Amino acid sequence: MTEPVIGPSSEVLMHFDLKLEDGSAADSTRVNKKPAKLVMGDGSLTPNFEACLLGLKEGDKKSFTLAPEDAFGQPNPDNVHHMDRSRFSQDIEEGMIMAFAQPDGSEVPGIIRSTAGTSVTVDFNHPLAGQTVIFDVEILSVTEPQA
């Protein structure tokens, strides 16, 4: 029996380490020893990221560099909002990441960029938007969806 390779609809269990170009660590599934589970083609990854995973199989390790538009996108100025200080119950400081409730009940993270008088600037872009990132992946398992 041949080992399954990652295809367009595979379910993949993998560890990854995400680094910035300067080598600083941005994220890693190894910290909490919880591998990431993803389904190819479900829209959670950019097409270019998925293309880097296609053809890999269990036990494979690979490193690839993604430009901002292939990873977390470029920062969008429309995702930066100015809010009234009265909307914040706690002390806030620049650089803090907070969860903001959406009308549908979900939450989205926002980064406090600045506070001035009664105005607070909140950036809802992904923290890694605009960054070139390096992914080191280790494929733990590949399963095909049951027909």
C-alpha positions, 0 to 999 in steps of 0.5 A: 500500500502506498503512503497517501500524499497531500492532495487537493482535499486531504486532511493533514496533521502537521507541526509547523514553526513560523519564523520572520525573515530575521529568524525570530519565532512568530508561532509554533505548534510545538510550544503546546505540543498540539499539531495543526489539523487542516483540510486542503481546499477549505479556504483557510490557507492561501492557494500558494501555501496549499501548493507548497504542501501538495505532494508531501507525505507523512514524515516529510519535512519542508521549509518554504518562504512565503511573500506577504500576499501568499501568507497573511496578506498586505495590511489593509488601511480599512482594517484600522479603526478609531474607537472612543476610549469609553468603549474600553473598560480596562486599562489599555496600552499600545501593542496589546491584543484584545478580542472584539465581539462581532455582530454575529457573536464571533470574536476578532483580535485587534491590536491597540496601535495608539491612544490619544485623549478619548481616541483609541486606534485599533488595527484589525489586520493580521499581526503578520500582515505585510511580513514575509514568513518562513514555514518549517513543516513536519507532516504527521499524517495525511488522510483522504476524506471518505467518499 
